[in-house]
Amino acid sequence: MQDRCQESLFAREVRQQNGFTGNVNRFAVLLTTHLQSSTIYIATRLDYNVTDMSRDLFSALPAPLPLYILLELPDLKALYAAILASPHLLAVFRLDACLLFKTILRRTLPNDEAKPMLLYMRLCEAKTGIHTDESVREFETQDLRLDADGGSTLDAVLRDMPTVIVFRTIAQAVRIYDLAHIILRAKLDYLTTLRYARLADTGFRYDRDIPTSRQKPQGVPLEIPSRLKDPSWIEENRAVRALWLLAIRCQSSRAVDLEDKLSWINDDVAEIEASLRYGPTLLSLGPSGDTALTAHDIATILRPYRIPHPPYRKYTAASLIASPCFSRSPVLKFAFSETSRAWQQDSLYLYRENDMMRFLRASTHRPDSPLQTHDSSVFARLGFTFWDRWRVSEELELRKIPRCNGHEPSDSRRFLRGEPVGVGFSDEWFRLLKVYECEDEREKDGWVRG
């Protein structure tokens, strides 16, 4: 009864807006709200028939309106939910799949971020026999640009692209977004279980002439939030692009140097692959008896969802979900500002090596650093290949607050509390050392991944 009431309210709203005057944004918002319940209903039904229009409210709309609604959806996950929730919207998608995909992709992704998605699409198309291996190899070496005008590589890729390949790419994107969030969320929850400390004497400096093992400065506990915020746009997309590379490897039978052609960071890809194989964090339960996942298992995990119900076996390594998570959408990109650049949350930093990992690697080679000879892969397992400067400096308080236009960001928690935001190298090293020691103790106590 409650579902029928919700549907009647939605139908009434649609009838009130049936005289279309060009304002389709409201319809897109209305559709997104309605899909939260519709897609859950569809995902739990095993007898769903896409030809059944009896419950499809969108079939009552005039011809151009469903297409305009789909064009205004915020991301590919919303488009995926829409065409699963409505047989009528699915029919509209089949007629204009390339237009819908291209419009949403250009609006939601920066230029270079679409490279792996387009390459994945071309590789899927090659497997259907439409393209030869030579044409795919030539495409891999192209400079994939998304220009503002119509003469871009995106148009060339989507020209005469089969609808089934477009749908598969959208479904793969949904799966990848869900996996990225699961892995990063697990790492963030794990970070809250570690111990944090800062130097008690802020004037202390490590002496390079004295072995760091003999320097034992005192520390005081450092409190962080009990629940860390969800991944930011740049954190999520660092994991997303690494997952796209793994998906491309599963599609391609040749060992091509995609890391160089797509400007991948090996730390990102290696950590994502390790998270899929062994689990995103250490666990105190000890070995589960299961062997590490093989390349075939990873290919199975990356495979798009099967509708209506994916019959995947549960993988203990990554605690993966078995159905699309429609209640959560991909993170929206920050509007550019000087503050976002100071926090390294701008898309410009997506194509560079993470500043935090670069700092950690340099610290392991400095003679005055207590982190020298320490394994930087421990920090990679903790997610520092993905975390932006805001996460490390503001939320975890492991590094100093960056300056924005010569001033500390006004939204800094430490700045608002009146605490000093300047942290010296010795204090940064001490804070990171305590995190490392806590993780090292757990490994010695038998904590393992998976």
C-alpha positions as CSV (number, residue, x, y, z in Angstrom):
1,M,0.0,0.0,0.0
2,Q,2.8,2.4,0.8
3,D,4.5,1.7,-2.5
4,R,1.2,2.5,-4.4
5,C,0.9,5.7,-2.4
6,Q,4.4,6.7,-3.4
7,E,3.8,5.9,-7.0
8,S,0.6,7.8,-7.1
9,L,2.3,10.9,-5.7
10,F,5.0,10.5,-8.3
11,A,2.4,10.1,-11.1
12,R,0.5,13.1,-9.9
13,E,3.7,15.2,-10.0
14,V,4.4,14.0,-13.5
15,R,0.9,14.9,-14.7
16,Q,1.3,18.3,-13.2
17,Q,4.5,18.8,-15.2
18,N,3.1,17.1,-18.4
19,G,3.0,20.4,-20.2
20,F,6.7,20.5,-20.8
21,T,8.2,24.0,-20.9
22,G,11.9,23.2,-21.0
23,N,12.5,22.8,-17.3
24,V,13.7,19.2,-17.1
25,N,16.0,19.6,-14.0
26,R,13.1,19.1,-11.7
27,F,12.2,15.9,-13.5
28,A,15.7,14.6,-13.1
29,V,15.7,15.3,-9.4
30,L,12.3,13.7,-9.1
31,L,13.5,10.7,-11.0
32,T,16.6,10.2,-8.9
33,T,14.4,10.3,-5.7
34,H,12.0,7.7,-7.2
35,L,14.8,5.4,-8.3
36,Q,16.0,4.8,-4.7
37,S,12.9,2.7,-4.1
38,S,12.3,1.4,-7.6
39,T,15.8,-0.1,-8.1
40,I,15.7,-1.8,-4.7
41,Y,12.4,-3.4,-5.7
42,I,13.8,-4.6,-9.1
43,A,17.0,-5.9,-7.6
44,T,15.1,-8.2,-5.2
45,R,12.7,-9.6,-7.8
46,L,13.8,-12.6,-9.8
47,D,10.8,-12.6,-12.1
48,Y,11.3,-9.1,-13.4
49,N,10.1,-8.8,-17.0
50,V,11.4,-5.8,-19.0
51,T,8.4,-6.0,-21.3
52,D,5.9,-5.5,-18.5
53,M,4.8,-1.9,-18.6
54,S,2.0,-2.2,-16.0
55,R,4.0,-0.5,-13.3
56,D,6.1,1.8,-15.5
57,L,5.0,5.3,-14.9
58,F,7.4,6.9,-17.4
59,S,5.5,5.4,-20.3
60,A,2.8,8.0,-19.8
61,L,5.2,10.9,-20.6
62,P,5.2,12.5,-24.1
63,A,7.9,11.2,-26.5
64,P,10.8,13.7,-26.0
65,L,10.5,14.1,-22.2
66,P,12.0,10.7,-21.1
67,L,15.1,11.4,-23.2
68,Y,15.5,14.9,-21.7
69,I,15.2,13.5,-18.2
70,L,17.9,10.9,-18.9
71,L,20.2,13.6,-20.3
72,E,19.9,15.5,-17.1
73,L,20.9,12.7,-14.8
74,P,23.9,13.5,-12.6
75,D,26.1,10.5,-13.3
76,L,26.4,7.0,-14.9
77,K,25.1,5.2,-11.8
78,A,21.9,7.2,-12.0
79,L,21.5,6.4,-15.6
80,Y,22.1,2.7,-14.8
81,A,19.5,2.8,-12.1
82,A,17.0,4.5,-14.5
83,I,17.2,2.0,-17.3
84,L,16.8,-0.8,-14.8
85,A,13.9,0.7,-13.0
86,S,11.8,1.5,-16.1
87,P,11.3,-0.6,-19.2
88,H,10.2,2.5,-21.0
89,L,13.5,4.3,-20.1
90,L,15.4,1.2,-21.2
91,A,13.7,1.5,-24.6
92,V,14.7,5.2,-24.8
93,F,18.3,4.3,-23.8
94,R,18.5,1.7,-26.6
95,L,17.6,4.3,-29.2
96,D,20.1,7.0,-28.0
97,A,22.6,5.1,-25.9
98,C,25.7,6.8,-27.4
99,L,24.2,10.3,-26.9
100,L,23.3,9.7,-23.3
101,F,26.6,8.1,-22.5
102,K,28.6,10.9,-24.2
103,T,26.6,13.7,-22.6
104,I,26.8,12.4,-19.0
105,L,30.5,11.5,-19.4
106,R,31.5,14.9,-20.6
107,R,29.6,16.6,-17.8
108,T,30.9,14.4,-14.9
109,L,34.5,13.4,-15.7
110,P,37.6,15.4,-16.4
111,N,39.3,14.9,-19.7
112,D,41.9,12.3,-19.0
113,E,39.7,10.4,-16.6
114,A,37.7,9.0,-19.5
115,K,40.7,7.4,-21.1
116,P,40.5,4.0,-19.4
117,M,36.8,3.9,-19.9
118,L,37.0,4.4,-23.6
119,L,39.8,1.9,-23.9
120,Y,37.8,-0.6,-22.0
121,M,34.9,0.0,-24.4
122,R,37.0,-0.5,-27.4
123,L,38.5,-3.7,-26.0
124,C,35.0,-5.0,-25.4
125,E,34.0,-4.1,-28.9
126,A,37.1,-5.9,-30.3
127,K,36.1,-9.1,-28.5
128,T,32.9,-9.1,-30.5
129,G,34.9,-9.3,-33.7
130,I,34.0,-5.9,-35.0
131,H,37.6,-4.6,-34.7
132,T,40.9,-6.4,-35.3
133,D,43.7,-6.5,-32.8
134,E,45.6,-4.0,-34.9
135,S,42.9,-1.4,-34.7
136,V,42.7,-1.9,-30.9
137,R,46.5,-1.5,-30.6
138,E,46.4,1.6,-32.6
139,F,43.6,3.0,-30.4
140,E,45.7,2.3,-27.3
141,T,48.4,4.6,-28.4
142,Q,46.1,7.5,-29.4
143,D,45.9,10.7,-27.5
144,L,42.4,10.4,-26.0
145,R,41.1,13.9,-25.8
146,L,37.6,15.1,-24.8
147,D,37.4,18.5,-26.5
148,A,34.5,20.9,-26.0
149,D,33.5,20.7,-29.7
150,G,32.2,17.6,-31.4
151,G,35.4,16.6,-33.1
152,S,36.9,14.6,-30.3
153,T,38.1,11.1,-29.8
154,L,35.0,10.4,-27.7
155,D,32.8,10.9,-30.8
156,A,35.1,8.7,-32.9
157,V,34.9,5.9,-30.3
158,L,31.1,6.1,-29.9
159,R,30.4,6.3,-33.6
160,D,28.4,3.1,-34.5
161,M,29.2,1.7,-31.1
162,P,26.8,-1.2,-30.3
163,T,24.3,-0.4,-27.6
164,V,25.2,-3.6,-25.7
165,I,28.8,-2.4,-25.4
166,V,27.7,1.0,-24.1
167,F,25.5,-0.7,-21.5
168,R,28.3,-3.0,-20.4
169,T,30.6,0.0,-19.9
170,I,28.0,1.7,-17.8
171,A,27.5,-1.4,-15.8
172,Q,31.3,-1.8,-15.3
173,A,31.5,1.8,-14.1
174,V,28.8,1.2,-11.5
175,R,30.6,-1.9,-10.3
176,I,34.0,-0.1,-10.1
177,Y,32.5,2.9,-8.2
178,D,31.0,0.5,-5.6
179,L,34.3,-1.4,-5.3
180,A,36.3,1.8,-4.8
181,H,34.0,3.0,-2.1
182,I,34.1,-0.4,-0.3
183,I,37.9,-0.5,-0.2
184,L,38.4,3.1,0.8
185,R,35.7,3.0,3.4
186,A,37.2,-0.1,5.0
187,K,40.6,1.6,5.1
188,L,39.1,4.7,6.7
189,D,37.3,2.7,9.4
190,Y,40.5,0.9,10.1
191,L,42.5,4.1,10.6
192,T,40.2,5.1,13.5
193,T,41.4,2.0,15.4
194,L,45.1,3.0,15.4
195,R,46.9,5.0,18.1
196,Y,48.0,8.6,17.3
197,A,50.4,10.8,19.1
198,R,52.3,14.1,18.7
199,L,55.5,15.5,20.2
200,A,55.1,16.7,23.8
201,D,58.0,19.2,23.2
202,T,57.2,21.0,20.0
203,G,60.8,22.4,19.9
204,F,62.4,18.9,19.7
205,R,64.4,18.2,16.5
206,Y,65.9,14.9,15.4
207,D,69.7,15.0,15.3
208,R,71.2,13.4,12.2
209,D,74.4,12.8,14.0
210,I,72.7,10.6,16.6
211,P,71.0,7.3,15.6
212,T,67.3,7.8,15.5
213,S,66.9,4.5,17.5
214,R,68.6,6.3,20.5
215,Q,66.3,9.3,20.3
216,K,63.2,8.7,22.3
217,P,61.2,11.9,22.5
218,Q,58.0,12.0,24.6
219,G,54.6,12.2,23.0
220,V,51.1,13.0,24.0
221,P,47.9,11.3,22.6
222,L,46.4,12.8,19.6
223,E,42.6,12.4,19.2
224,I,41.0,12.1,15.7
225,P,37.3,11.8,14.9
226,S,35.7,8.5,15.7
227,R,34.4,8.2,12.2
228,L,36.3,9.7,9.3
229,K,34.5,11.4,6.4
230,D,33.7,9.5,3.3
231,P,36.3,9.6,0.4
232,S,36.6,12.9,-1.4
233,W,36.3,13.2,-5.2
234,I,40.0,12.9,-5.8
235,E,40.4,10.0,-3.3
236,E,37.6,8.0,-4.9
237,N,38.8,8.7,-8.5
238,R,42.4,7.6,-7.6
239,A,40.9,4.2,-6.7
240,V,38.5,4.2,-9.6
241,R,41.2,4.7,-12.2
242,A,43.3,1.9,-10.7
243,L,40.2,-0.4,-10.9
244,W,39.7,0.6,-14.5
245,L,43.2,-0.5,-15.3
246,L,42.6,-3.9,-13.7
247,A,39.4,-4.2,-15.7
248,I,41.3,-3.4,-18.9
249,R,43.9,-6.0,-18.1
250,C,41.2,-8.6,-17.7
251,Q,39.8,-7.6,-21.2
252,S,43.2,-7.4,-22.9
253,S,45.2,-10.6,-23.6
254,R,48.3,-8.7,-24.4
255,A,50.8,-7.3,-21.8
256,V,50.8,-3.7,-23.0
257,D,52.4,-0.9,-21.1
258,L,49.2,0.8,-20.1
259,E,50.8,2.4,-17.0
260,D,52.9,4.6,-19.2
261,K,50.2,5.3,-21.8
262,L,47.5,6.2,-19.2
263,S,49.9,7.9,-16.7
264,W,49.0,5.4,-14.0
265,I,50.7,5.5,-10.6
266,N,52.0,2.0,-9.8
267,D,51.4,2.4,-6.1
268,D,47.7,3.0,-6.6
269,V,47.2,-0.1,-8.8
270,A,49.4,-2.3,-6.7
271,E,47.5,-1.4,-3.5
272,I,44.0,-1.9,-5.2
273,E,45.1,-5.2,-6.5
274,A,46.4,-6.3,-3.1
275,S,43.1,-5.1,-1.5
276,L,41.2,-7.3,-3.8
277,R,43.5,-10.3,-3.4
278,Y,44.1,-10.2,0.4
279,G,41.7,-7.7,1.8
280,P,41.9,-3.9,2.3
281,T,43.2,-4.0,5.9
282,L,44.8,-6.3,8.6
283,L,42.4,-8.5,10.6
284,S,42.9,-9.8,14.1
285,L,41.1,-13.1,13.4
286,G,44.2,-14.8,11.9
287,P,44.4,-16.7,8.6
288,S,41.0,-17.8,7.4
289,G,42.4,-20.8,5.6
290,D,41.4,-19.3,2.2
291,T,44.1,-18.9,-0.4
292,A,44.8,-15.6,-2.0
293,L,42.6,-14.8,-5.0
294,T,44.0,-15.5,-8.4
295,A,43.8,-13.3,-11.5
296,H,40.7,-15.2,-12.5
297,D,39.1,-14.5,-9.2
298,I,39.9,-10.8,-9.6
299,A,38.3,-10.8,-13.0
300,T,35.2,-12.3,-11.5
301,I,35.1,-9.6,-8.8
302,L,35.4,-6.9,-11.4
303,R,32.7,-8.4,-13.6
304,P,29.6,-6.1,-13.9
305,Y,26.5,-7.0,-11.8
306,R,24.2,-9.6,-13.2
307,I,20.6,-8.4,-13.2
308,P,18.3,-9.0,-11.4
309,H,20.3,-11.0,-8.9
310,P,24.1,-11.6,-9.3
311,P,24.9,-15.2,-8.2
312,Y,28.4,-14.4,-6.9
313,R,30.0,-16.4,-4.2
314,K,31.1,-14.3,-1.3
315,Y,34.8,-13.4,-1.2
316,T,36.2,-13.1,2.3
317,A,39.2,-11.1,1.1
318,A,37.3,-7.9,0.3
319,S,33.8,-8.4,1.9
320,L,32.2,-7.4,-1.4
321,I,28.5,-6.6,-2.0
322,A,26.5,-8.7,-4.4
323,S,24.1,-6.1,-5.8
324,P,24.4,-2.4,-6.9
325,C,24.5,0.2,-4.1
326,F,22.0,2.6,-5.5
327,S,21.7,4.5,-2.2
328,R,25.1,6.1,-2.8
329,S,26.2,8.1,-5.8
330,P,29.7,8.9,-7.0
331,V,31.3,11.8,-5.3
332,L,30.7,15.1,-7.1
333,K,33.7,17.1,-8.2
334,F,34.7,20.1,-6.1
335,A,34.4,23.5,-7.7
336,F,37.8,24.9,-8.3
337,S,39.1,27.3,-5.6
338,E,42.3,28.3,-4.0
339,T,41.3,26.3,-1.0
340,S,40.7,23.1,-3.0
341,R,44.1,23.5,-4.6
342,A,45.7,24.0,-1.2
343,W,44.0,20.8,0.1
344,Q,45.1,19.1,-3.2
345,Q,41.5,18.1,-4.0
346,D,41.6,19.6,-7.5
347,S,41.6,17.4,-10.6
348,L,45.1,18.7,-11.4
349,Y,46.4,16.5,-8.7
350,L,44.7,13.4,-10.0
351,Y,47.3,12.9,-12.6
352,R,50.3,13.4,-10.3
353,E,51.9,11.1,-7.8
354,N,50.3,11.5,-4.4
355,D,52.2,14.1,-2.4
356,M,51.9,12.0,0.7
357,M,53.6,8.9,-0.7
358,R,56.3,11.1,-2.2
359,F,56.9,12.6,1.2
360,L,57.0,9.2,2.9
361,R,59.5,7.7,0.4
362,A,61.7,10.7,0.8
363,S,61.5,10.4,4.6
364,T,62.7,6.8,4.5
365,H,66.0,7.9,2.9
366,R,66.8,10.9,5.1
367,P,69.5,10.4,7.7
368,D,67.7,12.5,10.3
369,S,64.3,10.9,9.8
370,P,63.1,8.2,12.3
371,L,61.3,6.6,9.3
372,Q,64.6,5.7,7.6
373,T,64.8,2.0,6.6
374,H,61.1,1.6,7.3
375,D,58.8,-0.1,4.7
376,S,56.7,2.5,3.0
377,S,54.3,-0.2,1.8
378,V,52.8,-0.2,5.2
379,F,51.5,3.3,4.6
380,A,50.3,2.2,1.2
381,R,48.2,-0.5,2.9
382,L,46.8,2.2,5.2
383,G,45.6,4.1,2.1
384,F,48.1,6.9,2.0
385,T,48.4,6.4,-1.8
386,F,44.8,7.8,-2.1
387,W,44.3,10.3,0.8
388,D,44.4,14.0,-0.2
389,R,46.1,16.7,1.8
390,W,42.9,17.6,3.7
391,R,42.6,14.0,5.0
392,V,46.2,13.8,6.1
393,S,46.6,17.3,7.5
394,E,43.2,18.3,8.8
395,E,41.4,15.1,9.8
396,L,44.3,12.9,10.8
397,E,46.5,15.8,11.8
398,L,49.7,14.0,10.6
399,R,51.1,16.9,8.6
400,K,51.1,20.7,8.8
401,I,48.2,22.7,7.4
402,P,49.1,24.1,3.9
403,R,48.9,27.8,3.4
404,C,46.3,29.3,1.0
405,N,47.3,32.7,-0.5
406,G,49.8,33.1,2.4
407,H,47.2,32.3,5.1
408,E,46.0,29.1,6.8
409,P,42.6,27.9,5.4
410,S,39.8,29.5,7.5
411,D,37.9,26.2,7.7
412,S,40.7,24.3,9.4
413,R,39.6,22.7,12.6
414,R,43.0,23.4,14.3
415,F,42.8,27.0,13.1
416,L,39.3,27.5,14.6
417,R,40.4,25.9,17.9
418,G,43.2,28.4,18.1
419,E,45.9,25.7,18.0
420,P,49.1,26.1,16.1
421,V,48.8,24.7,12.6
422,G,52.5,24.8,11.8
423,V,54.1,21.3,12.3
424,G,57.8,20.8,11.8
425,F,59.4,17.9,10.0
426,S,60.3,16.3,13.3
427,D,56.8,16.4,14.6
428,E,55.4,15.1,11.3
429,W,57.9,12.2,11.4
430,F,57.0,11.4,15.0
431,R,53.3,11.3,14.3
432,L,53.8,9.0,11.3
433,L,56.2,6.8,13.2
434,K,53.6,6.2,15.9
435,V,51.1,5.1,13.3
436,Y,53.8,2.8,11.7
437,E,54.7,1.3,15.1
438,C,51.0,0.5,15.9
439,E,50.6,-1.2,12.6
440,D,53.9,-3.1,13.0
441,E,52.8,-4.3,16.5
442,R,49.7,-5.8,15.0
443,E,51.6,-7.6,12.3
444,K,53.9,-9.1,15.0
445,D,50.8,-10.1,17.0
446,G,49.5,-12.2,14.1
447,W,47.2,-9.7,12.3
448,V,47.0,-10.5,8.6
449,R,45.1,-9.4,5.6
450,G,42.0,-11.4,4.6
